[in-house]
């Protein structure tokens, strides 16, 4: 059961996928708000979320920041359905667009001021290449935030800090500068957010 559910966090599908989506929604809420705060969103910003899951972060942005628009890319059709339901009004207004793609294969028709990802980075098939790809999607001086709360068995503060250093090195390799690492005490384990500027 737990193994089946664990697989659903990678690419949620069906009934178990919906359960995984609900778990992600409640567990990630505080972490999502914290990450969005790190972006320092401004009026007229265009934002991309990588791995939007059930759509909570995009909804939070739409409810709390005026005159911005947001795109989301995720590998799961089921998550797109959930996120579209939660953000239907903003989709109808043309403020939100949701795509189903692996980030490595996503080629948007615009550039973004802010890009972020919460609890999705360890699932990327080509992390450094994908970060380079995202670098190209950002406007000059655009900001990226990668947040991860380790979920594997035995995860602890040491693992979180090691992960922060890995993400920092990956961002540097992709060309980002002014990289900053922040930590948040959260259950079940400390969470890390790494930000960088193009």
Secondary structure, 3 states (H helix, E strand, C coil): CHHHHHHHCCCCCHHHHHHHHHHHHHHHHHHHHHHHHHHCCCCCCEEEEECCCCCHHHHHHHHHCCCCEEEEEECCHHHHHHHHHHCHHHHHCCCEEEEECCHHHCCCCCCEEEEEEECCHHHCCCHHHHHHHHHHHEEEEEEEEEEECCCCCCCCHHHHHHHHHHHHHHHHHHCCEEEEEEEECCCCCCEEEEEEEC
